Amino acid sequence: MLRQIEVEGVGTMCELTDWQLTRLQKIRGPNRAIAPMAMGLGMTYHQYRQLSPEQQKACWDAFGVLTRPPSDERLMRAR
């Protein structure tokens, strides 16, 4: 089951599929850094770059939550 997180004012960040992860490994150039965010949001690179810095940070935070290993979730609850 794919997980999703709603990013306020931007859209829904989805967990990347195996196909998307394979595709990310083949991307070269300046778009490589923003490719996971754009793919996860279903946006083009150009659309992602037009987001405000605050919105981009919110997307990175959501991506971090989606890609965090399951063991980290247990550690966060234990604290």
C-alpha positions as CSV (number, residue, x, y, z in Angstrom):
1,M,0.0,0.0,0.0
2,L,1.4,3.4,-1.0
3,R,1.5,6.1,1.6
4,Q,0.6,9.7,1.0
5,I,1.0,13.0,2.8
6,E,-1.0,16.1,2.1
7,V,1.3,19.1,1.7
8,E,-0.6,22.3,2.5
9,G,-1.0,24.6,-0.5
10,V,0.9,22.2,-2.8
11,G,-0.8,18.9,-3.2
12,T,-0.4,15.3,-2.2
13,M,3.1,13.8,-1.8
14,C,3.0,10.1,-2.7
15,E,5.6,7.4,-1.9
16,L,7.6,6.7,-5.0
17,T,7.1,3.4,-6.8
18,D,9.9,1.0,-7.8
19,W,9.6,2.3,-11.4
20,Q,10.1,5.9,-10.3
21,L,13.0,5.0,-8.1
22,T,14.7,3.2,-11.0
23,R,14.0,6.2,-13.2
24,L,15.5,8.6,-10.7
25,Q,18.9,6.7,-10.9
26,K,19.1,7.6,-14.6
27,I,18.5,11.3,-14.3
28,R,21.6,13.5,-14.7
29,G,22.1,17.3,-14.5
30,P,20.7,20.0,-12.4
31,N,17.2,18.5,-12.1
32,R,18.5,15.4,-10.2
33,A,18.2,17.1,-6.8
34,I,14.5,18.1,-7.3
35,A,13.4,15.0,-9.2
36,P,12.1,13.0,-6.2
37,M,10.0,16.0,-5.1
38,A,8.5,16.7,-8.5
39,M,7.8,13.0,-9.1
40,G,6.2,12.5,-5.7
41,L,4.0,15.5,-6.2
42,G,3.1,14.6,-9.8
43,M,4.7,17.9,-11.0
44,T,7.1,18.8,-13.7
45,Y,10.5,20.3,-12.7
46,H,9.4,23.7,-13.9
47,Q,6.2,23.6,-11.7
48,Y,8.2,22.5,-8.7
49,R,10.8,25.3,-9.1
50,Q,7.9,27.8,-9.1
51,L,6.9,26.9,-5.6
52,S,7.9,29.2,-2.8
53,P,10.9,28.2,-0.6
54,E,8.5,27.5,2.3
55,Q,6.5,25.2,0.1
56,Q,9.6,23.4,-1.2
57,K,10.8,22.9,2.4
58,A,7.3,21.5,3.4
59,C,7.7,19.0,0.4
60,W,11.2,18.0,1.6
61,D,9.8,17.4,5.1
62,A,7.0,15.3,3.7
63,F,9.4,13.3,1.6
64,G,11.6,12.7,4.6
65,V,8.6,11.3,6.6
66,L,7.7,9.0,3.7
67,T,11.2,7.7,3.2
68,R,12.1,7.3,6.9
69,P,12.8,3.7,7.8
70,P,10.1,2.0,9.9
71,S,12.5,1.6,12.8
72,D,12.8,5.4,13.1
73,E,9.0,5.6,13.7
74,R,9.4,3.3,16.8
75,L,12.3,5.4,18.1
76,M,10.3,8.6,17.7
77,R,7.4,7.2,19.7
78,A,9.8,6.0,22.5
79,R,11.2,9.5,23.1
